[in-house]
Amino acid sequence: MNRKAIFIITALMLCAGFAQAQNDEDEIEVITDEGALDVIDVPVGMMLEVDSLLNLYNARNYLQEENCNYRDVNPEFPRETYIERLQRIPSIMEMPYNEVVRKFIDRYAVKLRRSVGYMLGASNFYMPIFEQALETYNLPLELKYLPVIESALSPKATSRVGAAGLWQFMLATGKQYGLEVTSLVDERRDPIKSSDAAARYLRDLFRIYHDWSLVIAAYNCGPENINKAIHRAGGEKDYWAIYKYLPRETQGYVPAFIAANYIMTYYCDHNICPMRTTLPAKTDTLMIDRDVHFRQIAAVTGIDIEELRTLNPQYRRDIVNGNSKVSVLRLPQNYINAFIDNEDSIYNYEPERWLTKRAEVEVTQNEVAAAPTNNRSSHSRKQAVSGKRGKHDRHARSGRGRNRGGQSVTVKQGQTLSELARKHHTTVDKIRKLNGIKGNNIRAGKKLKVK
């Protein structure tokens, strides 16, 4: 065999090995009861790299590796043990055992051990939010583990088809449930708003199917696919009866959900060590009615901009768009007063650098001389243009003359220094200097120099 043939065969073997490695990450192989090989796609949350999860702000700052003195080995258990443990989970949802469920449990317990350790730590951030939303709509609390398989508890998770956030909402479904998505905002990434929307969506799906396994499947692939599978199964409304008619990922979705409930409950039995959590400082919200950039807030208050982004993941471009509508800004409680006390300084910190959209622009037009039909009409047009320019120039000169002595205004009820500065194209600091003001308090009726 010549060298060229050996090279080609070697390259093909390497490519096949790479393809197999890729398949190992996003597929699970199962032998069916009939002895056939079945390939199932795994959900997005089971494909995220643990290193990317550990690089999130909360993980870097509030999670630490714990030494549990466990052997880093996954013990083997008989099927009866899995069946008995699943039945002991306090749930109203069905948690049956089969070989597909076992494959997903093994994936969590072996390949995804470190990810499970991360999720156990991160659950301290997010589970109270999930539980509150589910409790509000009287839904089973075990549904709180849906984001484990959807996003591995990463609010930044985005699927290859565009689903986003902890609950992996598609754009259309998110908007249907009131989540705003624009160039500046994506509320699918807001843990509180998206959890409320997810709870309402799950409630509506249950009103259709009255079966939680079908609800979970429909959450993954949409009611249309579930209805088609029910039709193909002759009207059967049992997840395991319509299983073979479902999309490949949905075939693995309910088993993955059962496995997530199992591993988040029995992680100790599989020698998985949860990361130790230090909860961040308590937070509070402010209502913002003007555009403000995270860089402006960070520069004046001293807050870490990464913490700002983590607390406000819905803002896609680091801009709180208060000009569009009153918007929520979440801050640690110890930064709330710093924002309130320095609000004018925040809004006036380099706005031309961080808020670059212009409200008004001048258009400079080139004069294009039209070919005159006769000298008189051409001369008349020139006189008219000259007359308009002269009138405009007189106004401009007289206006500049009036401003040389300065300009004063009377403060109206509710006006602020920042509003006056913006209106008269100056800065808060200049108004303070002109009037000998310290602080931000001004009273209605007072005359202030603005220029």
VMD Tcl script that draws the C-alpha trace (Angstrom):
set ca {
  {0.00 0.00 0.00}
  {1.48 3.37 -1.00}
  {1.93 6.35 1.33}
  {-0.94 8.30 -0.23}
  {-3.43 5.48 0.43}
  {-2.20 5.12 4.04}
  {-2.60 8.88 4.55}
  {-6.18 8.86 3.20}
  {-7.18 5.88 5.35}
  {-5.62 7.49 8.44}
  {-7.44 10.77 7.76}
  {-10.75 8.94 7.34}
  {-10.21 7.09 10.62}
  {-9.45 10.37 12.41}
  {-12.58 11.98 10.95}
  {-14.67 8.99 11.97}
  {-13.24 9.20 15.48}
  {-14.04 12.91 15.64}
  {-17.58 12.29 14.40}
  {-18.01 9.56 17.02}
  {-16.76 11.96 19.71}
  {-19.25 14.57 18.53}
  {-22.04 11.98 18.61}
  {-21.04 10.99 22.14}
  {-21.69 14.58 23.22}
  {-25.08 15.20 21.63}
  {-26.60 11.73 21.23}
  {-27.45 8.74 23.39}
  {-27.76 5.22 22.01}
  {-30.39 2.90 23.44}
  {-31.28 -0.71 22.65}
  {-35.06 -0.99 22.33}
  {-37.17 -3.84 23.70}
  {-37.20 -5.28 20.16}
  {-33.36 -5.33 20.16}
  {-32.93 -2.46 17.70}
  {-30.48 0.42 18.16}
  {-32.20 3.75 18.84}
  {-30.37 7.11 18.75}
  {-31.75 10.01 20.83}
  {-30.65 13.65 20.81}
  {-29.76 15.11 24.20}
  {-31.18 18.48 25.35}
  {-29.13 21.70 25.15}
  {-28.43 21.79 28.89}
  {-26.54 18.48 28.66}
  {-24.15 19.79 26.00}
  {-22.84 22.97 27.66}
  {-19.18 22.90 28.62}
  {-18.60 23.02 32.37}
  {-15.72 25.48 31.90}
  {-18.10 28.00 30.32}
  {-20.52 27.53 33.24}
  {-17.77 28.07 35.80}
  {-16.73 31.27 34.01}
  {-20.06 32.95 34.76}
  {-19.85 35.84 37.23}
  {-21.84 34.10 39.97}
  {-19.75 30.96 39.64}
  {-16.43 32.85 39.78}
  {-17.43 34.96 42.75}
  {-19.84 32.89 44.83}
  {-19.11 29.21 44.08}
  {-16.12 27.26 45.34}
  {-15.00 23.69 44.88}
  {-15.86 21.66 47.95}
  {-13.85 18.71 49.28}
  {-16.46 16.09 50.18}
  {-13.91 13.29 50.65}
  {-15.77 11.26 48.03}
  {-14.07 8.85 45.70}
  {-14.51 10.32 42.22}
  {-16.13 7.09 41.02}
  {-19.72 6.45 40.02}
  {-20.92 3.29 41.81}
  {-23.08 0.72 40.06}
  {-26.59 -0.01 41.33}
  {-29.17 -2.64 40.30}
  {-32.27 -1.49 38.46}
  {-34.39 -2.14 41.55}
  {-32.45 0.57 43.41}
  {-33.22 3.14 40.71}
  {-36.89 2.17 40.66}
  {-37.16 2.43 44.44}
  {-35.35 5.81 44.57}
  {-37.46 7.34 41.81}
  {-40.63 6.31 43.64}
  {-39.37 7.97 46.84}
  {-39.05 11.39 45.18}
  {-41.89 13.51 46.65}
  {-43.73 14.43 43.44}
  {-47.15 14.34 41.89}
  {-45.55 13.80 38.49}
  {-44.85 10.33 37.19}
  {-41.20 9.25 37.54}
  {-41.00 5.78 35.93}
  {-37.80 3.84 35.28}
  {-36.69 2.29 31.98}
  {-33.44 1.89 30.08}
  {-33.76 5.29 28.40}
  {-34.07 7.00 31.81}
  {-31.09 4.93 33.02}
  {-28.95 6.14 30.11}
  {-29.65 9.77 31.03}
  {-28.94 9.14 34.72}
  {-25.60 7.58 33.70}
  {-24.81 10.61 31.51}
  {-25.30 12.93 34.49}
  {-23.50 10.64 36.93}
  {-20.43 10.00 34.76}
  {-19.75 12.50 31.95}
  {-21.51 15.46 33.53}
  {-20.37 15.02 37.14}
  {-18.68 18.43 37.32}
  {-21.66 20.10 35.66}
  {-23.96 18.55 38.25}
  {-21.66 19.90 40.99}
  {-21.98 23.36 39.44}
  {-25.77 23.11 39.11}
  {-26.13 22.00 42.73}
  {-24.27 25.15 43.78}
  {-26.03 27.45 41.31}
  {-29.42 26.09 42.38}
  {-29.09 28.28 45.47}
  {-29.31 31.33 43.18}
  {-32.16 30.20 40.98}
  {-34.34 27.55 42.66}
  {-36.10 30.05 44.99}
  {-37.09 32.08 41.89}
  {-38.37 28.98 40.07}
  {-40.25 27.70 43.10}
  {-41.94 31.06 43.68}
  {-43.17 31.22 40.07}
  {-44.45 27.62 40.14}
  {-46.11 28.12 43.52}
  {-47.83 31.28 42.25}
  {-49.67 29.24 39.60}
  {-50.12 26.12 41.79}
  {-47.84 23.93 39.64}
  {-45.76 20.91 40.74}
  {-42.50 22.11 42.28}
  {-40.54 19.32 40.61}
  {-40.86 21.37 37.41}
  {-38.09 23.55 38.85}
  {-35.63 21.07 37.32}
  {-36.71 21.83 33.74}
  {-34.02 24.57 33.45}
  {-31.43 21.95 34.46}
  {-31.98 20.13 31.17}
  {-32.85 23.29 29.24}
  {-29.87 25.49 30.12}
  {-27.76 23.80 32.85}
  {-28.77 26.87 34.95}
  {-26.93 29.29 32.67}
  {-28.95 32.49 32.00}
  {-26.71 33.13 28.97}
  {-27.52 29.79 27.31}
  {-28.59 30.02 23.64}
  {-29.54 27.02 21.54}
  {-28.61 26.48 17.91}
  {-32.20 27.33 16.92}
  {-32.28 30.59 18.88}
  {-33.95 29.62 22.18}
  {-32.53 31.74 25.00}
  {-32.25 32.03 28.76}
  {-32.71 29.69 31.71}
  {-36.02 28.38 30.36}
  {-34.91 28.42 26.69}
  {-37.84 30.38 25.26}
  {-38.11 30.68 21.51}
  {-38.70 34.23 20.30}
  {-42.36 33.80 19.31}
  {-43.36 31.91 22.47}
  {-41.53 34.41 24.66}
  {-43.38 37.34 23.08}
  {-46.66 35.44 23.36}
  {-46.11 35.31 27.12}
  {-45.18 38.96 27.46}
  {-41.39 38.79 27.30}
  {-40.04 41.85 25.49}
  {-37.37 41.21 22.86}
  {-35.82 44.15 21.02}
  {-32.35 45.14 19.86}
  {-31.63 46.42 23.40}
  {-33.66 44.07 25.62}
  {-34.21 40.31 25.78}
  {-36.40 39.46 28.76}
  {-36.05 35.75 28.00}
  {-32.76 36.14 29.93}
  {-34.40 37.78 32.93}
  {-34.66 34.99 35.57}
  {-37.73 36.45 37.30}
  {-39.78 37.45 34.25}
  {-38.91 34.31 32.27}
  {-39.77 32.06 35.23}
  {-43.19 33.68 35.52}
  {-43.74 33.30 31.76}
  {-42.61 29.64 31.86}
  {-45.02 28.87 34.72}
  {-47.93 30.41 32.77}
  {-46.96 28.48 29.65}
  {-46.77 25.17 31.57}
  {-50.15 25.91 33.17}
  {-51.71 26.52 29.75}
  {-50.21 23.30 28.36}
  {-51.64 21.32 31.26}
  {-55.08 22.75 30.51}
  {-54.72 21.16 27.05}
  {-53.25 17.73 27.90}
  {-54.00 17.08 31.60}
  {-50.86 14.93 31.69}
  {-47.53 16.27 32.96}
  {-45.35 14.07 30.76}
  {-47.14 15.36 27.67}
  {-46.86 18.91 29.04}
  {-43.07 18.57 29.38}
  {-42.81 17.05 25.91}
  {-44.92 19.88 24.45}
  {-42.71 22.43 26.23}
  {-39.81 20.98 24.26}
  {-41.22 20.52 20.76}
  {-44.49 22.48 20.75}
  {-48.13 21.34 20.91}
  {-48.29 20.83 17.14}
  {-45.74 17.99 17.23}
  {-47.44 16.39 20.23}
  {-50.83 16.51 18.49}
  {-49.35 14.90 15.37}
  {-47.76 12.14 17.45}
  {-51.08 11.49 19.26}
  {-52.83 11.25 15.89}
  {-50.24 8.80 14.51}
  {-50.57 6.69 17.66}
  {-54.29 6.31 17.04}
  {-55.38 8.84 19.64}
  {-53.22 7.52 22.49}
  {-52.49 10.27 25.03}
  {-49.66 8.65 26.92}
  {-46.09 9.89 26.42}
  {-44.60 6.40 26.27}
  {-47.28 5.26 23.80}
  {-46.52 8.13 21.38}
  {-42.75 8.02 22.11}
  {-41.68 6.59 18.72}
  {-43.62 9.28 16.82}
  {-41.89 12.19 18.57}
  {-38.86 14.20 17.35}
  {-35.55 12.67 18.44}
  {-34.78 15.33 21.06}
  {-38.27 15.07 22.56}
  {-37.81 11.30 22.85}
  {-35.02 12.07 25.26}
  {-36.61 15.09 26.93}
  {-38.92 13.43 29.45}
  {-36.29 10.79 30.34}
  {-33.75 13.61 30.82}
  {-36.22 15.44 33.07}
  {-36.71 12.32 35.21}
  {-32.92 11.86 35.33}
  {-32.43 15.48 36.39}
  {-34.88 15.05 39.29}
  {-33.05 11.86 40.25}
  {-29.49 13.23 40.14}
  {-30.36 16.49 41.92}
  {-31.88 14.37 44.71}
  {-29.45 11.42 44.97}
  {-26.13 13.07 43.98}
  {-24.48 11.95 47.23}
  {-25.14 8.30 46.35}
  {-23.16 8.86 43.15}
  {-20.21 10.55 44.92}
  {-20.96 13.93 43.29}
  {-19.74 16.86 45.36}
  {-21.83 20.06 45.13}
  {-19.98 23.36 44.86}
  {-20.14 25.45 48.02}
  {-22.23 28.60 47.64}
  {-21.76 32.00 49.21}
  {-24.93 33.89 48.44}
  {-24.40 37.40 47.00}
  {-25.63 40.50 48.78}
  {-29.36 41.16 48.72}
  {-30.60 43.18 45.77}
  {-33.25 45.80 45.13}
  {-34.64 47.51 42.06}
  {-34.85 51.06 40.74}
  {-37.20 52.36 38.06}
  {-35.24 54.20 35.35}
  {-36.93 56.70 33.02}
  {-33.87 57.74 30.98}
  {-31.33 55.83 28.92}
  {-28.23 54.98 30.93}
  {-25.23 52.81 30.08}
  {-23.76 50.26 32.50}
  {-20.38 51.99 32.05}
  {-21.83 55.24 33.38}
  {-23.26 53.48 36.45}
  {-20.04 51.55 37.10}
  {-17.79 54.60 36.71}
  {-19.70 56.74 39.21}
  {-20.86 54.17 41.81}
  {-17.88 51.82 41.64}
  {-19.93 48.66 41.08}
  {-18.29 45.86 39.06}
  {-19.75 46.01 35.55}
  {-19.80 42.20 35.38}
  {-22.01 42.16 38.47}
  {-24.30 44.69 36.79}
  {-24.58 42.43 33.74}
  {-25.28 39.38 35.90}
  {-28.03 41.15 37.84}
  {-29.55 42.59 34.64}
  {-29.00 39.92 31.95}
  {-31.97 41.16 29.91}
  {-30.06 44.20 28.61}
  {-28.28 43.04 25.46}
  {-26.10 46.12 24.83}
  {-25.41 47.26 28.42}
  {-28.02 50.01 28.01}
  {-31.06 50.44 30.26}
  {-33.54 51.88 27.76}
  {-35.51 54.17 30.05}
  {-36.33 56.54 27.19}
  {-38.55 53.89 25.58}
  {-40.43 53.07 28.79}
  {-39.76 53.04 32.51}
  {-37.30 50.16 32.94}
  {-36.05 48.11 35.87}
  {-32.45 48.25 37.09}
  {-31.42 45.68 39.70}
  {-28.54 46.58 42.04}
  {-27.06 45.18 45.26}
  {-28.76 46.92 48.18}
  {-25.54 48.62 49.23}
  {-25.36 50.39 45.83}
  {-28.96 51.66 45.76}
  {-28.23 54.85 47.72}
  {-25.03 55.44 45.75}
  {-27.10 55.52 42.56}
  {-29.82 57.77 44.02}
  {-27.33 60.26 45.52}
  {-25.31 60.51 42.31}
  {-28.06 60.18 39.72}
  {-27.28 63.42 37.86}
  {-23.57 62.61 37.80}
  {-24.32 59.14 36.40}
  {-26.47 60.46 33.56}
  {-23.92 63.18 32.74}
  {-20.85 60.92 32.80}
  {-19.55 60.88 29.20}
  {-23.00 60.47 27.57}
  {-21.52 61.38 24.17}
  {-19.24 58.33 24.49}
  {-21.66 55.70 25.81}
  {-25.02 56.89 24.42}
  {-24.10 57.70 20.84}
  {-27.52 57.90 19.19}
  {-28.16 61.50 18.15}
  {-31.58 63.01 18.78}
  {-31.20 65.61 16.03}
  {-28.81 66.20 13.15}
  {-28.28 69.06 10.73}
  {-28.42 68.36 7.03}
  {-25.88 70.23 4.91}
  {-27.22 70.61 1.40}
  {-25.12 71.39 -1.65}
  {-26.46 74.18 -3.89}
  {-27.19 72.88 -7.34}
  {-27.53 75.66 -9.93}
  {-30.35 74.95 -12.31}
  {-29.93 76.05 -15.91}
  {-31.78 79.43 -16.15}
  {-34.54 79.77 -18.70}
  {-33.81 83.51 -18.94}
  {-31.58 86.00 -17.18}
  {-34.40 87.74 -15.37}
  {-35.73 84.61 -13.63}
  {-32.18 83.57 -12.71}
  {-31.46 87.01 -11.27}
  {-34.75 86.95 -9.29}
  {-33.92 83.58 -7.75}
  {-30.48 84.81 -6.68}
  {-32.02 87.87 -5.05}
  {-34.55 85.70 -3.20}
  {-31.83 83.35 -1.92}
  {-29.65 86.32 -0.96}
  {-32.57 87.92 0.87}
  {-33.29 84.72 2.84}
  {-29.64 84.36 3.81}
  {-29.42 87.98 4.91}
  {-32.50 87.63 7.06}
  {-31.21 84.40 8.60}
  {-27.78 85.92 9.26}
  {-29.33 88.94 11.00}
  {-31.33 86.63 13.24}
  {-28.28 84.52 14.00}
  {-26.17 87.55 14.84}
  {-28.88 89.12 16.99}
  {-29.37 85.78 18.79}
  {-25.68 85.48 19.58}
  {-25.70 89.06 20.82}
  {-28.50 88.34 23.25}
  {-26.65 85.32 24.71}
  {-23.42 87.18 25.46}
  {-24.77 88.46 28.75}
  {-25.75 84.96 29.92}
  {-29.11 83.26 30.14}
  {-31.36 82.65 33.14}
  {-34.42 80.47 33.61}
  {-37.03 80.09 36.30}
  {-37.19 76.58 37.77}
  {-40.52 74.87 37.21}
  {-42.14 72.42 39.62}
  {-40.46 69.00 39.40}
  {-37.51 70.11 37.23}
  {-34.04 68.74 38.02}
  {-30.56 70.03 37.33}
  {-29.94 67.27 34.82}
  {-33.13 68.16 32.94}
  {-32.12 71.84 32.77}
  {-28.63 70.93 31.64}
  {-29.95 68.73 28.88}
  {-32.50 71.30 27.73}
  {-29.99 74.15 27.53}
  {-27.08 72.10 26.13}
  {-24.82 72.45 29.15}
  {-23.76 70.33 32.12}
  {-24.90 70.02 35.72}
  {-21.44 71.00 36.98}
  {-21.49 74.25 34.95}
  {-24.93 75.21 36.30}
  {-23.71 74.51 39.83}
  {-20.66 76.77 39.32}
  {-22.70 79.59 37.76}
  {-25.12 79.60 40.68}
  {-22.92 78.51 43.58}
  {-24.99 75.36 44.15}
  {-23.82 72.31 46.07}
  {-25.74 69.09 45.65}
  {-28.79 68.51 43.46}
  {-31.64 70.22 45.31}
  {-33.31 73.18 43.54}
  {-36.67 74.72 44.34}
  {-39.46 75.76 42.03}
  {-39.63 79.51 41.31}
  {-35.90 80.08 41.75}
  {-34.00 81.82 38.92}
  {-30.89 80.00 37.76}
  {-28.19 80.95 35.28}
  {-27.74 78.27 32.69}
  {-25.22 80.07 30.44}
}
mol new
graphics top color blue
foreach p $ca { graphics top sphere $p radius 0.5 }
foreach p [lrange $ca 0 end-1] q [lrange $ca 1 end] { graphics top cylinder $p $q radius 0.2 }
display resetview
